[in-house]
Amino acid sequence: MKTTFGLRLLILSIPFSLTVLPVLSQTKAQVFDGQTPITWLGLDFTQAKFIGAPVDYGKAEEVNSERISHFYTRSWNYLFMDQPKKFDVAKAVHRATVQYRIEVTQKVDDTIKKDFFSKDPAQFKTLTEQNIGDLVKNYDYQGNTGIGMLFFVDGISKSTSQEGVWVTFVDMQSKTVLYTTYMVGKSGGMGFRNNWADAVYKILQAFYTDPGWAK
C-alpha cells in the first residue's frame, strides 16, 4: 500500500517537474563565439525605402513597387543560395557553414503592398534599435530555433549609391534581439539587381571585421 502511494506521488510530480525546467536561451556572446550554429534568414524589405523616383533607378516599366515586391526581393535573396562563395554568410560570421532558411523573410516580403519610393533624403535611415526589437518580436520564424541572422533593409539611395541595413541576430525561440548594428554599403555593378546586390555583398565583407569579434 505504501509503495503504491509512493509511486502515485512520483507520477504526479513528473509533469510538474517538466514544466519548471528552464528554456535555454541564446546569448550575444554566442553570436561571436565562432561555434554556435547560425541560420541565415535572408533580407527583409518590409521597411525599405528607395530614395528617388522609380525612373532614377531604371526604366519605369522594369523598376516599380510591385516588381520590387514580387520579383527583386526574391532575386536578391536567391543570390545567397545561387552564389554562396560570393555572398559568403558563413565567412562573415566566422563559421565553417551556416543553415539557410530564406523562406522566413521571403514570406513577409511577399506580402508587401506599399509604395517603396520617397523623394525625401531623410527617409534613408529611419529605423532604430527599438524598431528592430519590435519587428523581431512579431516575426514568424516558422518553427526554427537557435540564432537567426537577417538584414533589415532601411534605405537605398540612388543619389549617394548607398544602401543601409540593420545586420541583426535573433534568438528565434524567445524572439529577442541578440545583437544588431547599422551598416552602409556602396552599390556597384551593372543593372538594378546587381547594383544593389553589390552593396549587400560589401556589408557582408565589412561585418567580418566587426568589433564584436575582438571581444
N, CA, C and O of each residue as an XYZ file, in Angstrom:
860
protein
N       0.831     -1.195      0.000
C       0.000      0.000      0.000
C       0.872      1.252      0.000
O       0.616      2.192     -0.753
N       1.911      1.263      0.855
C       2.802      2.396      0.923
C       3.553      2.575     -0.402
O       3.779      3.695     -0.861
N       3.931      1.441     -1.001
C       4.647      1.509     -2.270
C       3.781      2.117     -3.357
O       4.251      2.951     -4.130
N       2.493      1.700     -3.426
C       1.567      2.229     -4.432
C       1.378      3.727     -4.254
O       1.361      4.465     -5.239
N       1.237      4.183     -3.031
C       1.056      5.610     -2.756
C       2.300      6.401     -3.171
O       2.204      7.511     -3.695
N       3.462      5.804     -2.926
C       4.708      6.472     -3.298
C       4.852      6.606     -4.802
O       5.323      7.628     -5.301
N       4.446      5.570     -5.524
C       4.508      5.618     -6.983
C       3.581      6.685     -7.530
O       3.917      7.392     -8.480
N       2.400      6.796     -6.914
C       1.450      7.825     -7.364
C       2.039      9.226     -7.190
O       1.885     10.084     -8.059
N       2.707      9.444     -6.072
C       3.333     10.745     -5.852
C       4.409     11.026     -6.898
O       4.542     12.153     -7.374
N       5.180      9.983     -7.253
C       6.232     10.136     -8.239
C       5.653     10.488     -9.596
O       6.145     11.383    -10.283
N       4.589      9.764     -9.978
C       3.960     10.003    -11.277
C       3.376     11.407    -11.351
O       3.508     12.086    -12.369
N       2.728     11.845    -10.266
C       2.135     13.172    -10.250
C       3.189     14.267    -10.316
O       2.920     15.358    -10.819
N       4.374     13.989     -9.816
C       5.420     15.005     -9.786
C       6.118     15.180    -11.122
O       6.723     16.226    -11.357
N       6.054     14.187    -12.011
C       6.779     14.244    -13.280
C       6.308     15.385    -14.177
O       7.154     16.166    -14.613
N       5.001     15.540    -14.488
C       4.572     16.641    -15.351
C       4.952     17.993    -14.789
O       5.346     18.891    -15.533
N       4.837     18.149    -13.455
C       5.174     19.424    -12.832
C       6.650     19.749    -13.009
O       7.008     20.887    -13.312
N       7.504     18.755    -12.820
C       8.939     18.987    -12.932
C       9.322     19.353    -14.350
O      10.259     20.124    -14.556
N       8.612     18.813    -15.339
C       8.897     19.138    -16.724
C       8.551     20.586    -17.032
O       9.214     21.227    -17.847
N       7.528     21.095    -16.392
C       7.094     22.460    -16.700
C       8.007     23.517    -16.104
O       7.988     24.663    -16.551
N       8.790     23.169    -15.127
C       9.626     24.171    -14.486
C      11.069     24.136    -14.992
O      11.899     24.915    -14.524
N      11.380     23.249    -15.933
C      12.723     23.226    -16.495
C      12.968     24.519    -17.261
O      12.102     24.926    -18.036
N      14.099     25.179    -17.083
C      14.363     26.439    -17.773
C      14.595     26.229    -19.264
O      15.153     25.214    -19.680
N      14.152     27.215    -20.074
C      14.396     27.180    -21.508
C      15.755     27.815    -21.765
O      16.000     28.957    -21.376
N      16.624     27.077    -22.414
C      17.959     27.588    -22.681
C      17.888     28.665    -23.749
O      17.417     28.409    -24.857
N      18.352     29.869    -23.427
C      18.316     30.988    -24.355
C      19.676     31.188    -25.010
O      20.715     30.840    -24.449
N      19.643     31.749    -26.199
C      20.876     32.105    -26.877
C      21.379     33.424    -26.279
O      20.611     34.168    -25.670
N      22.661     33.703    -26.455
C      23.250     34.917    -25.905
C      24.032     35.666    -26.979
O      24.379     35.105    -28.019
N      24.300     36.939    -26.709
C      25.111     37.737    -27.626
C      26.495     37.121    -27.789
O      27.053     37.117    -28.886
N      27.047     36.601    -26.699
C      28.383     36.006    -26.763
C      28.437     34.876    -27.777
O      29.463     34.673    -28.428
N      27.343     34.140    -27.916
C      27.315     33.017    -28.851
C      27.317     33.478    -30.309
O      27.734     32.734    -31.197
N      26.855     34.693    -30.553
C      26.922     35.241    -31.912
C      28.380     35.320    -32.353
O      28.702     35.054    -33.511
N      29.262     35.689    -31.419
C      30.652     35.946    -31.753
C      31.615     34.842    -31.316
O      32.831     35.036    -31.339
N      31.082     33.691    -30.921
C      31.994     32.639    -30.460
C      32.558     31.783    -31.591
O      33.446     30.961    -31.364
N      32.050     31.971    -32.803
C      32.574     31.236    -33.948
C      32.175     29.775    -34.002
O      32.626     29.048    -34.887
N      31.331     29.324    -33.068
C      30.988     27.912    -32.998
C      29.484     27.645    -32.979
O      29.014     26.717    -33.637
N      28.733     28.442    -32.240
C      27.294     28.219    -32.150
C      26.651     28.331    -33.532
O      26.886     29.312    -34.237
N      25.842     27.345    -33.933
C      25.222     27.376    -35.263
C      24.395     28.641    -35.496
O      23.723     29.143    -34.596
N      24.466     29.136    -36.728
C      23.698     30.315    -37.126
C      22.893     29.985    -38.373
O      23.379     29.312    -39.283
N      21.661     30.466    -38.403
C      20.782     30.254    -39.552
C      20.565     31.577    -40.279
O      20.117     32.557    -39.684
N      20.886     31.595    -41.559
C      20.680     32.802    -42.378
C      19.216     32.848    -42.829
O      18.731     31.944    -43.510
N      18.530     33.913    -42.437
C      17.094     34.042    -42.724
C      16.800     34.920    -43.933
O      15.690     34.885    -44.466
N      17.781     35.709    -44.375
C      17.575     36.479    -45.587
C      17.432     37.978    -45.370
O      17.783     38.514    -44.319
N      16.904     38.636    -46.397
C      16.751     40.087    -46.432
C      15.291     40.466    -46.248
O      14.419     39.962    -46.956
N      15.028     41.339    -45.312
C      13.672     41.824    -45.049
C      13.542     43.226    -45.647
O      14.260     44.146    -45.255
N      12.621     43.377    -46.597
C      12.414     44.659    -47.277
C      11.132     45.359    -46.838
O      10.720     46.334    -47.465
N      10.503     44.881    -45.781
C       9.218     45.460    -45.388
C       9.340     46.911    -44.949
O       8.367     47.662    -45.025
N      10.522     47.318    -44.490
C      10.720     48.686    -44.013
C      11.518     49.541    -45.004
O      11.790     50.710    -44.732
N      11.886     48.974    -46.131
C      12.808     49.637    -47.054
C      12.184     50.826    -47.773
O      11.002     50.823    -48.117
N      13.015     51.843    -47.990
C      12.639     52.985    -48.810
C      13.696     53.209    -49.884
O      14.895     53.163    -49.606
N      13.247     53.452    -51.102
C      14.135     53.794    -52.201
C      14.037     55.305    -52.394
O      12.988     55.831    -52.766
N      15.154     55.997    -52.133
C      15.141     57.447    -52.213
C      15.314     57.877    -53.671
O      16.339     57.608    -54.297
N      14.294     58.546    -54.192
C      14.271     58.951    -55.591
C      13.041     58.383    -56.279
O      12.285     57.614    -55.685
N      12.848     58.759    -57.510
C      11.723     58.250    -58.284
C      12.105     56.944    -58.972
O      13.288     56.697    -59.202
N      11.116     56.096    -59.307
C      11.427     54.831    -59.982
C      12.298     55.014    -61.220
O      13.184     54.203    -61.488
N      12.045     56.075    -61.968
C      12.797     56.283    -63.200
C      14.279     56.533    -62.909
O      15.122     56.314    -63.778
N      14.604     56.990    -61.696
C      16.009     57.199    -61.331
C      16.777     55.885    -61.253
O      17.995     55.851    -61.428
N      16.053     54.814    -60.989
C      16.682     53.510    -60.788
C      16.701     52.653    -62.053
O      17.444     51.675    -62.133
N      15.902     53.014    -63.019
C      15.832     52.232    -64.244
C      14.578     52.579    -65.009
O      13.895     53.549    -64.679
N      14.272     51.810    -66.012
C      13.066     52.055    -66.794
C      11.841     51.857    -65.918
O      11.757     50.896    -65.153
N      10.892     52.776    -66.040
C       9.720     52.764    -65.166
C       8.970     51.439    -65.211
O       8.445     50.988    -64.193
N       8.914     50.807    -66.395
C       8.167     49.561    -66.507
C       8.922     48.379    -65.891
O       8.337     47.315    -65.688
N      10.203     48.552    -65.596
C      11.006     47.482    -65.014
C      11.223     47.661    -63.522
O      11.327     46.680    -62.786
N      11.292     48.904    -63.072
C      11.534     49.174    -61.657
C      10.348     49.944    -61.093
O      10.184     51.138    -61.347
N       9.532     49.245    -60.329
C       8.398     49.865    -59.660
C       8.116     49.066    -58.388
O       8.701     48.005    -58.172
N       7.233     49.574    -57.563
C       6.988     48.956    -56.262
C       6.519     47.513    -56.369
O       6.971     46.653    -55.613
N       5.616     47.246    -57.303
C       5.091     45.891    -57.437
C       6.183     44.913    -57.869
O       6.243     43.788    -57.374
N       7.032     45.337    -58.778
C       8.095     44.444    -59.257
C       9.154     44.217    -58.171
O       9.719     43.128    -58.068
N       9.414     45.232    -57.379
C      10.362     45.056    -56.276
C       9.830     44.003    -55.312
O      10.562     43.107    -54.890
N       8.544     44.120    -54.967
C       7.943     43.202    -54.006
C       7.873     41.775    -54.515
O       8.163     40.837    -53.772
N       7.492     41.599    -55.770
C       7.216     40.254    -56.279
C       8.351     39.621    -57.085
O       8.311     38.429    -57.388
N       9.354     40.414    -57.426
C      10.453     39.848    -58.213
C      11.822     40.099    -57.577
O      12.568     39.158    -57.307
N      12.144     41.365    -57.341
C      13.504     41.682    -56.898
C      13.818     41.176    -55.497
O      14.939     40.732    -55.250
N      12.866     41.230    -54.576
C      13.165     40.726    -53.229
C      13.554     39.253    -53.287
O      14.485     38.833    -52.600
N      12.863     38.480    -54.084
C      13.215     37.069    -54.250
C      14.571     36.918    -54.947
O      15.398     36.097    -54.551
N      14.777     37.710    -55.970
C      16.014     37.619    -56.732
C      17.223     37.931    -55.860
O      18.239     37.242    -55.943
N      17.126     38.957    -55.030
C      18.231     39.294    -54.129
C      18.464     38.199    -53.100
O      19.610     37.877    -52.786
N      17.408     37.635    -52.581
C      17.559     36.569    -51.591
C      18.148     35.304    -52.191
O      18.951     34.628    -51.549
N      17.757     34.978    -53.414
C      18.246     33.758    -54.052
C      19.731     33.830    -54.378
O      20.378     32.798    -54.555
N      20.280     35.053    -54.458
C      21.716     35.173    -54.722
C      22.542     34.472    -53.649
O      23.625     33.961    -53.929
N      22.029     34.450    -52.420
C      22.755     33.789    -51.339
C      22.786     32.278    -51.532
O      23.704     31.603    -51.068
N      21.784     31.758    -52.214
C      21.739     30.332    -52.497
C      22.509     30.004    -53.778
O      23.195     28.985    -53.858
N      22.386     30.880    -54.776
C      22.986     30.622    -56.088
C      24.472     30.959    -56.148
O      25.220     30.354    -56.916
N      24.900     31.934    -55.332
C      26.305     32.355    -55.346
C      26.876     32.374    -53.911
O      27.311     33.419    -53.428
N      26.868     31.223    -53.248
C      27.303     31.182    -51.842
C      28.768     31.534    -51.637
O      29.146     31.962    -50.546
N      29.601     31.366    -52.658
C      31.014     31.698    -52.500
C      31.226     33.213    -52.480
O      32.151     33.710    -51.838
N      30.365     33.934    -53.188
C      30.461     35.396    -53.177
C      29.713     35.958    -51.979
O      30.273     36.726    -51.197
N      28.445     35.575    -51.834
C      27.643     36.045    -50.710
C      27.836     35.055    -49.556
O      26.944     34.289    -49.190
N      29.039     35.115    -49.014
C      29.504     34.102    -48.068
C      29.122     34.483    -46.633
O      29.900     35.114    -45.918
N      27.930     34.096    -46.232
C      27.453     34.397    -44.884
C      28.321     33.709    -43.847
O      28.656     34.300    -42.820
N      28.686     32.464    -44.111
C      29.493     31.694    -43.156
C      30.805     32.414    -42.854
O      31.206     32.514    -41.694
N      31.455     32.900    -43.861
C      32.720     33.611    -43.649
C      32.484     34.883    -42.837
O      33.267     35.211    -41.946
N      31.404     35.595    -43.148
C      31.110     36.852    -42.457
C      30.916     36.645    -40.964
O      31.247     37.520    -40.164
N      30.374     35.478    -40.582
C      30.121     35.208    -39.159
C      31.139     34.225    -38.573
O      30.923     33.650    -37.506
N      32.253     34.043    -39.294
C      33.368     33.221    -38.798
C      32.924     31.787    -38.484
O      33.311     31.214    -37.466
N      32.104     31.218    -39.379
C      31.670     29.831    -39.241
C      32.139     29.024    -40.447
O      32.411     29.570    -41.516
N      32.226     27.721    -40.249
C      32.557     26.840    -41.362
C      31.371     26.735    -42.310
O      31.546     26.578    -43.518
N      30.162     26.823    -41.758
C      28.949     26.735    -42.565
C      27.791     27.357    -41.800
O      27.856     27.518    -40.581
N      26.738     27.704    -42.517
C      25.508     28.182    -41.892
C      24.334     27.475    -42.547
O      24.448     26.955    -43.657
N      23.216     27.461    -41.858
C      21.995     26.937    -42.437
C      21.271     28.065    -43.181
O      21.455     29.242    -42.874
N      20.450     27.687    -44.161
C      19.699     28.680    -44.928
C      18.202     28.429    -44.757
O      17.708     27.325    -44.986
N      17.500     29.475    -44.350
C      16.049     29.420    -44.228
C      15.481     30.747    -44.738
O      14.795     31.458    -44.004
N      15.770     31.074    -45.997
C      15.361     32.365    -46.534
C      13.849     32.469    -46.718
O      13.326     33.557    -46.955
N      13.147     31.343    -46.611
C      11.699     31.394    -46.715
C      11.080     32.195    -45.566
O       9.941     32.651    -45.667
N      11.824     32.361    -44.490
C      11.315     33.121    -43.344
C      11.105     34.581    -43.720
O      10.044     35.143    -43.449
N      12.112     35.205    -44.344
C      11.951     36.595    -44.754
C      11.137     36.708    -46.046
O      10.426     37.691    -46.255
N      11.247     35.705    -46.900
C      10.509     35.786    -48.161
C       9.006     35.800    -47.928
O       8.258     36.408    -48.693
N       8.572     35.131    -46.877
C       7.151     35.101    -46.569
C       6.617     36.497    -46.279
O       5.525     36.849    -46.724
N       7.380     37.292    -45.538
C       6.920     38.650    -45.237
C       7.130     39.575    -46.429
O       6.310     40.459    -46.678
N       8.218     39.381    -47.167
C       8.454     40.217    -48.344
C       7.346     40.038    -49.386
O       6.964     40.991    -50.065
N       6.842     38.822    -49.506
C       5.793     38.542    -50.490
C       4.490     39.268    -50.178
O       3.643     39.430    -51.056
N       4.326     39.704    -48.936
C       3.079     40.362    -48.543
C       3.141     41.885    -48.680
O       2.150     42.571    -48.429
N       4.301     42.415    -49.078
C       4.466     43.870    -49.138
C       3.551     44.471    -50.204
O       3.552     44.049    -51.360
N       2.784     45.450    -49.789
C       1.928     46.209    -50.703
C       2.049     47.674    -50.331
O       1.216     48.212    -49.601
N       3.083     48.310    -50.834
C       3.305     49.714    -50.496
C       4.101     50.387    -51.595
O       4.647     49.736    -52.485
N       4.154     51.711    -51.510
C       4.999     52.485    -52.397
C       6.388     52.523    -51.786
O       6.583     53.131    -50.733
N       7.346     51.891    -52.424
C       8.700     51.834    -51.893
C       9.435     53.168    -52.001
O      10.433     53.379    -51.312
N       8.955     54.066    -52.853
C       9.758     55.225    -53.231
C       9.421     56.486    -52.439
O       8.263     56.766    -52.130
N      10.472     57.231    -52.124
C      10.341     58.507    -51.415
C      11.345     59.491    -52.009
O      12.443     59.103    -52.410
N      10.966     60.748    -52.063
C      11.884     61.781    -52.561
C      12.593     62.503    -51.425
O      13.370     63.428    -51.659
N      12.326     62.084    -50.205
C      12.892     62.733    -49.026
C      14.169     62.024    -48.591
O      14.094     60.884    -48.131
N      15.343     62.656    -48.717
C      16.601     62.027    -48.314
C      16.621     61.630    -46.839
O      17.366     60.727    -46.457
N      15.814     62.292    -46.005
C      15.774     61.970    -44.582
C      15.185     60.593    -44.327
O      15.319     60.054    -43.229
N      14.530     60.016    -45.338
C      13.936     58.695    -45.209
C      14.959     57.569    -45.400
O      14.618     56.390    -45.300
N      16.205     57.938    -45.672
C      17.222     56.915    -45.907
C      17.446     56.054    -44.661
O      17.598     54.836    -44.755
N      17.464     56.705    -43.494
C      17.624     55.963    -42.242
C      16.552     56.417    -41.254
O      16.601     57.533    -40.739
N      15.590     55.545    -40.999
C      14.504     55.900    -40.086
C      14.346     54.908    -38.939
O      13.722     55.236    -37.930
N      14.896     53.708    -39.070
C      14.732     52.691    -38.045
C      15.695     52.906    -36.882
O      16.768     53.487    -37.041
N      15.288     52.427    -35.716
C      16.122     52.467    -34.520
C      16.261     51.044    -33.970
O      15.603     50.121    -34.452
N      17.107     50.875    -32.974
C      17.244     49.561    -32.348
C      15.919     49.115    -31.744
O      15.598     47.927    -31.759
N      15.151     50.059    -31.215
C      13.844     49.723    -30.653
C      12.913     49.190    -31.735
O      12.188     48.220    -31.517
N      12.938     49.833    -32.910
C      12.125     49.357    -34.029
C      12.499     47.927    -34.416
O      11.629     47.092    -34.663
N      13.794     47.660    -34.465
C      14.262     46.312    -34.819
C      13.768     45.306    -33.791
O      13.345     44.206    -34.147
N      13.820     45.679    -32.523
C      13.329     44.783    -31.474
C      11.855     44.466    -31.639
O      11.437     43.326    -31.435
N      11.059     45.470    -32.008
C       9.622     45.262    -32.215
C       9.367     44.362    -33.415
O       8.484     43.505    -33.374
N      10.134     44.552    -34.480
C       9.969     43.721    -35.672
C      10.314     42.265    -35.377
O       9.600     41.351    -35.789
N      11.409     42.064    -34.666
C      11.858     40.715    -34.311
C      10.817     40.009    -33.450
O      10.572     38.814    -33.616
N      10.206     40.754    -32.529
C       9.239     40.186    -31.604
C       8.002     39.654    -32.325
O       7.388     38.684    -31.879
N       7.640     40.287    -33.432
C       6.423     39.906    -34.151
C       6.679     38.994    -35.347
O       5.778     38.750    -36.150
N       7.900     38.494    -35.466
C       8.259     37.673    -36.623
C       7.777     36.238    -36.477
O       7.678     35.709    -35.370
N       7.479     35.622    -37.612
C       7.150     34.195    -37.656
C       8.400     33.451    -38.121
O       8.777     33.533    -39.290
N       9.035     32.732    -37.214
C      10.266     32.008    -37.540
C      10.005     30.592    -38.031
O      10.933     29.804    -38.213
N       8.741     30.281    -38.242
C       8.330     29.024    -38.870
C       8.925     27.795    -38.185
O       9.319     26.838    -38.851
N       8.987     27.825    -36.870
C       9.456     26.665    -36.119
C      10.958     26.547    -35.982
O      11.445     25.626    -35.326
N      11.705     27.461    -36.587
C      13.162     27.426    -36.459
C      13.577     27.936    -35.083
O      12.934     28.822    -34.519
N      14.648     27.371    -34.551
C      15.161     27.792    -33.256
C      16.658     28.067    -33.355
O      17.277     27.844    -34.395
N      17.231     28.557    -32.249
C      18.642     28.891    -32.259
C      18.842     30.337    -32.686
O      17.934     31.159    -32.561
N      20.035     30.646    -33.191
C      20.363     32.005    -33.604
C      20.045     32.200    -35.081
O      20.521     31.451    -35.933
N      19.252     33.193    -35.368
C      18.939     33.555    -36.747
C      19.600     34.873    -37.105
O      19.719     35.762    -36.262
N      20.028     35.002    -38.345
C      20.650     36.232    -38.828
C      19.864     36.744    -40.020
O      19.540     35.981    -40.930
N      19.557     38.030    -40.017
C      18.866     38.624    -41.152
C      19.252     40.082    -41.288
O      19.750     40.699    -40.347
N      19.012     40.626    -42.481
C      19.252     42.033    -42.757
C      17.898     42.729    -42.899
O      17.083     42.343    -43.736
N      17.661     43.755    -42.080
C      16.512     44.620    -42.291
C      16.984     45.793    -43.147
O      17.753     46.636    -42.684
N      16.524     45.845    -44.391
C      16.923     46.930    -45.281
C      16.171     48.188    -44.877
O      14.943     48.188    -44.800
N      16.913     49.262    -44.621
C      16.317     50.519    -44.175
C      16.143     51.478    -45.347
O      15.017     51.847    -45.681
N      17.250     51.886    -45.977
C      17.146     52.831    -47.080
C      18.101     52.514    -48.212
O      19.173     51.946    -48.007
N      17.686     52.894    -49.415
C      18.518     52.744    -50.614
C      18.466     54.080    -51.353
O      17.389     54.569    -51.693
N      19.628     54.659    -51.596
C      19.682     55.982    -52.214
C      20.427     55.943    -53.535
O      21.603     55.585    -53.594
N      19.729     56.314    -54.583
C      20.351     56.370    -55.897
C      21.378     57.492    -55.975
O      22.433     57.321    -56.585
N      21.084     58.634    -55.366
C      21.960     59.791    -55.484
C      23.303     59.581    -54.777
O      24.324     60.114    -55.212
N      23.302     58.804    -53.686
C      24.556     58.561    -52.965
C      25.133     57.176    -53.231
O      26.224     56.850    -52.765
N      24.397     56.367    -53.981
C      24.818     54.987    -54.288
C      25.066     54.187    -53.021
O      26.029     53.424    -52.942
N      24.196     54.360    -52.023
C      24.357     53.672    -50.750
C      23.106     52.896    -50.357
O      21.981     53.273    -50.688
N      23.341     51.802    -49.642
C      22.255     51.009    -49.079
C      22.536     50.808    -47.594
O      23.615     50.356    -47.210
N      21.554     51.148    -46.766
C      21.706     50.997    -45.326
C      20.874     49.846    -44.805
O      19.690     49.747    -45.129
N      21.464     48.973    -44.006
C      20.743     47.818    -43.460
C      21.083     47.660    -41.979
O      22.118     48.129    -41.506
N      20.194     46.996    -41.273
C      20.448     46.597    -39.885
C      20.808     45.120    -39.878
O      19.954     44.260    -40.094
N      22.076     44.836    -39.629
C      22.549     43.455    -39.506
C      22.094     42.966    -38.138
O      22.505     43.501    -37.109
N      21.245     41.947    -38.136
C      20.557     41.578    -36.901
C      20.645     40.087    -36.609
O      20.461     39.251    -37.493
N      20.930     39.772    -35.348
C      20.961     38.389    -34.868
C      19.878     38.240    -33.812
O      19.745     39.079    -32.921
N      19.107     37.168    -33.918
C      17.971     36.983    -33.017
C      17.980     35.591    -32.394
O      18.483     34.629    -32.974
N      17.414     35.518    -31.205
C      17.097     34.229    -30.595
C      15.700     33.895    -31.108
O      14.717     34.507    -30.689
N      15.614     32.938    -32.004
C      14.341     32.672    -32.676
C      13.285     32.082    -31.759
O      12.090     32.195    -32.032
N      13.713     31.458    -30.681
C      12.738     30.861    -29.769
C      12.090     31.915    -28.865
O      10.874     31.910    -28.671
N      12.903     32.809    -28.319
C      12.352     33.849    -27.444
C      11.966     35.114    -28.210
O      11.358     36.024    -27.648
N      12.325     35.166    -29.499
C      12.015     36.313    -30.358
C      12.598     37.602    -29.799
O      11.908     38.613    -29.668
N      13.871     37.543    -29.476
C      14.564     38.711    -28.950
C      15.828     38.987    -29.756
O      16.425     38.079    -30.334
N      16.223     40.254    -29.783
C      17.441     40.646    -30.475
C      18.656     40.321    -29.609
O      18.707     40.683    -28.434
N      19.626     39.639    -30.199
C      20.878     39.356    -29.504
C      21.913     40.429    -29.819
O      22.704     40.825    -28.963
N      21.887     40.891    -31.072
C      22.836     41.912    -31.500
C      22.330     42.515    -32.803
O      21.899     41.791    -33.701
N      22.382     43.832    -32.905
C      22.024     44.485    -34.162
C      22.909     45.703    -34.352
O      23.207     46.415    -33.393
N      23.323     45.942    -35.568
C      24.174     47.084    -35.872
C      23.821     47.627    -37.252
O      23.502     46.865    -38.165
N      23.879     48.922    -37.392
C      23.537     49.564    -38.664
C      24.790     49.688    -39.519
O      25.826     50.157    -39.046
N      24.697     49.265    -40.787
C      25.838     49.316    -41.691
C      25.387     49.827    -43.055
O      24.242     49.634    -43.462
N      26.306     50.477    -43.745
C      26.025     51.039    -45.069
C      26.999     50.459    -46.076
O      28.202     50.384    -45.823
N      26.465     50.046    -47.231
C      27.298     49.510    -48.292
C      27.172     50.345    -49.548
O      26.106     50.890    -49.833
N      28.248     50.448    -50.297
C      28.268     51.206    -51.552
C      27.852     50.286    -52.690
O      28.343     49.163    -52.803
N      26.951     50.767    -53.524
C      26.459     49.937    -54.628
C      27.463     49.920    -55.773
O      28.355     50.764    -55.855
N      27.293     48.935    -56.655
C      28.136     48.814    -57.838
C      27.662     47.653    -58.678
O      26.955     46.778    -58.177
N      28.029     47.622    -59.926
C      27.590     46.527    -60.782
C      26.605     47.007    -61.834
O      26.070     48.113    -61.746
N      26.375     46.174    -62.816
C      25.503     46.502    -63.938
C      24.073     46.049    -63.661
O      23.847     44.926    -63.210
N      23.113     46.926    -63.932
C      21.713     46.567    -63.781
C      21.211     46.781    -62.366
O      21.990     46.821    -61.414
N      19.915     46.918    -62.243
C      19.285     47.227    -60.966
C      19.571     46.166    -59.910
O      19.955     46.503    -58.790
N      19.391     44.897    -60.245
C      19.601     43.832    -59.270
C      21.044     43.768    -58.800
O      21.311     43.789    -57.598
N      21.980     43.691    -59.745
C      23.387     43.532    -59.392
C      23.954     44.746    -58.678
O      24.813     44.620    -57.805
N      23.469     45.928    -59.056
C      23.963     47.164    -58.453
C      23.728     47.176    -56.946
O      24.626     47.513    -56.175
N      22.513     46.806    -56.529
C      22.186     46.860    -55.107
C      22.562     45.574    -54.370
O      22.718     45.568    -53.149
N      22.703     44.505    -55.116
C      23.228     43.280    -54.506
C      24.683     43.498    -54.092
O      25.138     42.934    -53.097
N      25.400     44.301    -54.842
C      26.804     44.556    -54.536
C      26.948     45.292    -53.201
O      27.922     45.079    -52.480
N      25.989     46.152    -52.872
C      26.027     46.851    -51.589
C      25.890     45.860    -50.434
O      26.571     45.992    -49.417
N      25.022     44.878    -50.588
C      24.847     43.850    -49.570
C      26.116     43.013    -49.433
O      26.535     42.677    -48.326
N      26.716     42.685    -50.560
C      27.971     41.932    -50.567
C      29.053     42.660    -49.765
O      29.792     42.039    -49.001
N      29.138     43.973    -49.947
C      30.156     44.751    -49.243
C      29.863     44.839    -47.749
O      30.786     44.892    -46.937
N      28.592     44.854    -47.386
C      28.236     44.856    -45.965
C      28.635     43.535    -45.320
O      29.141     43.518    -44.198
N      28.409     42.429    -46.026
C      28.843     41.125    -45.517
C      30.344     41.106    -45.284
O      30.811     40.627    -44.251
N      31.103     41.629    -46.248
C      32.550     41.668    -46.119
C      32.971     42.515    -44.914
O      33.871     42.145    -44.160
N      32.304     43.653    -44.751
C      32.657     44.560    -43.661
C      32.322     43.963    -42.300
O      33.028     44.210    -41.323
N      31.249     43.179    -42.232
C      30.871     42.613    -40.944
C      31.904     41.628    -40.437
O      31.990     41.389    -39.232
N      32.677     41.061    -41.320
C      33.725     40.117    -40.927
C      34.695     40.742    -39.927
O      35.292     40.039    -39.112
N      34.850     42.073    -39.992
C      35.771     42.765    -39.095
C      35.033     43.563    -38.032
O      35.616     44.467    -37.432
N      33.758     43.251    -37.784
C      33.008     43.922    -36.740
C      33.756     43.830    -35.412
O      34.343     42.790    -35.111
N      33.747     44.909    -34.604
C      34.472     44.895    -33.329
C      34.063     43.757    -32.390
O      34.827     43.381    -31.501
N      32.879     43.219    -32.582
C      32.413     42.136    -31.713
C      33.303     40.907    -31.766
O      33.341     40.134    -30.808
N      34.011     40.712    -32.856
C      34.859     39.524    -32.971
C      36.109     39.633    -32.107
O      36.748     38.625    -31.805
N      36.454     40.838    -31.712
C      37.673     41.031    -30.917
C      37.409     40.903    -29.416
O      38.344     40.920    -28.616
N      36.136     40.774    -29.037
C      35.802     40.715    -27.612
C      35.972     39.304    -27.068
O      35.734     39.066    -25.884
